[in-house]
Amino acid sequence: MTRQKSTMRLQRAGIDTYRQPVVYMPADCHLCHAEGFSALARVRISLGGRTIVATLNVLTDADWLPPDTAGLSDAAWRALSADEGDVGTFAHPEPPASTSAIRAKAYGGRLNDDACKAIIEDTVAHRLSDLDLAAFVTACAGDNLDAAETIALTRAMIGVGERLDWGGGPVLDKHCVGGLPGNRTTPIVVAIVAAAGHRIPKTSSRAITSPAGTADTMEVMAPVALDITAMRRVVEAEGGCIVWGGGLDLSPADDILIRIERPLDFDSEGQMVASILSKKVAAGSTHVLIDMPVGPTAKVRSVAAAEALSRRLSIVAEDIGLHLAVHRSDGTAPIGRGLGPSLEARDVLAVLRRSSDAPADLRARALDIAGAVLGLTGGETSGRDRAEALLESGAAEAKFMAICDAQGGFSEPGTAPHLQVVSANRDGVVASFDNRRIARIAKLSGAPGRKTSGVRLHVRLGERVRRGAPLYEIHAETPGELGWALDYAEAGPAPIKLEDEA
């Protein structure tokens, strides 16, 4: 007897699950009973030659779904190219082959080229559940990927995405490994390098563990969710861009892994290297500078850790054909005054506009990095002097504004409606910053999702302060988020440590 196909009419649920395909079915629907589908089951859905694997959410109150109809999340709807009224075919998927490789890694095994290729291909095809991906991220956490595994993972991630080609000649880029709040040098560096006549098509990520990523900060001033055609048009017109890489599908596996890493609040050294370098290759970069802040509460905490990460980056870059240099920088304290998209954007604009109150540390660091990027090709004998001249002449500001216009138009950063100043409870000298705690306060205030939320610093390392003097401000868009941030700030060790004057 021929088995009846399990079919249901499809309806768009109108639910954003980012890149995760999700299907919604009533608990009493015929398919759940016939196929034995239960909550969080993996379900294969086919439509017109297209197939996806989605995670099932079972509805106990399904009044919004007509009978014999399955709802699809936005990601699932797009992946199937579905139209209202289409009928999909449902089945249990074959177990993904890569789960055995993930299990072996969790028990201390090693990943070879084939294992990495299978894991990444299954990731992009959504054959792995979030539990599978969380197990993979956790098994690779810390220093659990060696150099060979990192190379294999990088190659696999490059292999599943698109790859831009900008023609002959150097294509410059820079990347910061992160862990230092407020270190928003990228918009300044891109403006300087493009003003110098070089190509620098910068793709950036949103925040994973910080109060703002470059894409979050840039989005306050100009659109960043460009497609490849629009990005290419901006670069051809202005020499550079600052766009969100997640909208380009250049490294789709990385975007999915970041979605898993963000709530876990950690990433592994090997996965970080694979993530950074796969995106650089995908974006068509040929010469890349890595900014690596080093400090006791930064992501890279010691000279020894910096040297190990630098070696890993260099080994993988050489294998995949990238010209790479590492710029080690001071990671002991936040850079600039603002932590959070709008507050960081204000610092960026103050430097570009040569304002008298521009953060001196952000300006100096951006010039150092821009000079190093200009020196990557060997064509600039004094890259930093050239960078400073372009900034001081106004050429960098003009180029930045031109890039913003090309990306869709410039906007001034907004301000948050709620603000609370935190003051010193004693006289003293600013001895240290806890980067992680100050970033956590900014995140609890609403950053980066709330664009105007965050923290604004009033003091720098070594500065003398008096009791009652402001140390920092918390900016928030709602009273509740302001309260959460204040409660956290007051509950634990002070994020800014004061010591007696010598």
ABEGO torsion letter per residue (X at the ends): XBBBBBBBBBBBAGBBAEABBBBBBBAABAAAAAAGBBBGBBBBBBBGGBBBBBBBBBBABAAABBBGBBBBBAAAAAAAGBBBGBBBBBBBBBBBAAAAAAAAAAAGBBBBAAAAAAAAAAAAAGABBAAAAAAAAAAABEAABBAAAAAAAAAAAAAABBBBBAEBEBBBBBBBAEGBBGBBAAAAAAAAAAAAGBBBBBBBBBBAABABBAAAAAAAABBABBBAAAAAAAAAAAGBBBBBAAAAGABAAAAAAAAAAAAAGBBBAAAAAAAAAAAAAAAGBABBBBBBBBBAABABABAAAAAAAAAAAAAAAAAAGBBBBBBBBBAABBBEABBEAAAAAAAAAAAAAGBAABBAAAAAAAAAAAAAAAAAAGABABAAAAAAAAAAAGAAAAAAAAAAAAAGEBBBBBBBABBBBBBBABBEBBABBBAAAAAAAAAAAGOAABAABEBBBABBBGBBBBBGBBABBBBBABAAAAAAAAAAAAABBBABBBBBBX
